[in-house]
Amino acid sequence: MTVAGVLLFPGAGSSAAHPSLVEIERALAPLPVARCDFPYRREGRRFPDRADVLVRCVVEEALALARRSGCGTGSIVVGGRSMGGRMCSMAVAEGLEVAGLVCVAYPLHPPKQPDRLRTGHLPSVAVPSLFVSGTRDEFGSPDELRAATALPAARPELHLIDGARHDLRGRDAEVASVITEWVGRLRAR
């Protein structure tokens, strides 16, 4: 499979300059990586836009990266941290054609609110996917993640980081290594 580039988005409270995204970009070199902010961040606002605005941004940025790379979006891997990965998964579920999806610290539900799941769209994700999460993530336990990712047609690969919380603090190099290895296997298909 041809992978021409990777598109990454940050979580709700951070920017595209987040150290974990920078580390992923460094690890994937020389593969082109675009780290992108959502519109609310570019405009200096603190709170995210509605999901439809964020998903549209993912689609627009995927099209832009594909255009710069001289390919279609089907040769691009999309993903991100927390909300960024969630918005990418929603774009893919809504029909964005991509080579793969990477979700780092996917927010299955708000902390201490396991009944408010954010997974209804996941069964529609039919591309190779990787979910990287901490075993102590307050936005979803390993068992909740396993249950949520058992639904999609293309069974995602899971990588759990022992003892890590949602922020995956201090584990950027490990996260980047897991993603780099997964993208390498995707390219070898």
N, C-alpha and C positions, 0 to 999 in steps of 0.2 A: 504494500500500500504506500502511496506517495504521501508523505507529510511535508508540506512546504513551509509550515510555520505554526506557531502556538500563540493564542490570544488569551491573556490573563486579566482578570478583574479582581479588585480588592473586596474586602468585607465592608459592611455599612459604615463602620467608624474609622476607616483608614483610607489611604490613597494608593495609587498605583506605584508609589515609591516605597510601599511597605517592604521591609527587609526580606520577608519570605518570598515575595514575588521577584525581588532583585536576585535573590539566591537561586531561584528556579531558572530565571533567565540566564544567569551565569553558567549554571550546570548544563543547560541545553545547548549552549554555544557549540558550534557555529550555526545551529538551526535558528532562523529568525524568530524572535519573540516580541510581541507587542503587549506592553503593559498599559492598560487603559483605565481612565477614571470614568465614572458615570457622570451624566450631565450636572447633577446637583453639586458634585464635588468641583467640577470645572467652573461652576458659577459661584463657588464659595459658600454654598449652603451646607448645613450640618446634617440635615435629615433627608433620607432617601425619597426619591420620587415614587409614584405608584409603580407597581410591578410592570404594567404595560409599557411605561416609558423606559424602564430599565431593560426590559426584554428587547424593545425596539433598538436601544443603544447597542446591545450585544449583536444583533443582526447587522446593523449598520457598520459596526467596527469589524465584524467578520468579513463582510463584503469588501471593505476598504483594504484589509490585510490581504485578502485573496487577490484583489486588483493589483496591489503593489507587488505581490509575489508571482503574478502572471499565471494564476490558477483559479479554480473554482473553490467555493467554500468547502467542498467535499475533500479538500486536501489540507484543511486547517483543523487543528485541535483547539477546542475552546474550554475554558474553565476558570477557576478562581477560588478564593478563600471565602468561606461562609456564604454571605449573601451573594457574592460574585459568582460562586459556583452554582448556587441555586438559580440565579437568573439565567445562567448559561444552560442549565438543565431544562428550564422552562422554554427557552428559545428552541432547543433541540426537540423537545416534546411537541412544540408547535410547528415543527417542520423544517427548521434550519438544518440543511445538509452539512455535516461535518465528518471528519475522519475519526474523531474521538472526543470524549468529554472527561475532564478532570475536576473533581470536587474535593477541595481540601477543607476539612472541618465543616461539612455540610450541616446546616442548622435544621435538623429534623423537626424541632418544635422549640418554642421559647423555653428558657430555663424553668424548671419546676411546673411545666404545663404540658405533660406528655399527651394530653387529649387534644391539643391544638396542632395536629400534624400538618407539615408542609410537604407532603409526599404524593398528593393525588395525581400529579402529572407524571410521576416516575414510570408507571407502566408503559407510557408512550415513548420512552427513550429507547431507541432501537439501534444504538451505535455502541462500539466498544467504549467502556467507561471505567474509570478508576476513582474510588472513594478512599481518601486518606483521613483518618480520624484518630483522636486520642481515646484511650480506654476510659478516661475520666471526664469526657466531654459532657458538660452540663446541658448542651443542646441536643443530646441524644446518646444513649448508651450503645455499646457494641451490639447488644441483642436487638435493640431498636433499629440500628443501622442494617444489621443482617436481614431483619424482617422487611424493611423498606426496600432493600436492594434485591430481594428475592422476586420482586414483582416484574421488573422490566424484562422485555423480550430478550435483549442481549444482556445476560447476567453480568453485572459489573464485577470487577475485581476489587476486593477490599484489602486495605493495609491498615492495621491498627498499631498505633504507637503507644507502647506500654507506659502507663502512668501519666500520659499527657492530658491536659485539659483542652478546652476549646481553642485557646490561643496558641497551642503547640509551642509555647515559649521554650527557646533554646534548642529546638529541634529542626530549624530551617534547613540545615545541611542534609539531615535524614530525609525530610520531605522531598527536597529537591532531587536527591539520589533515587528515591522510589519513583518519582515522576519521570526522570530521565531514563531509567531502566524500562519503564512501561512504554514510553514513547518510542524507545529503540525497538522493543518487541513489536509494536504496532507498525513501525516502518518496515520491519523484516517480513511482514505477512505478504 
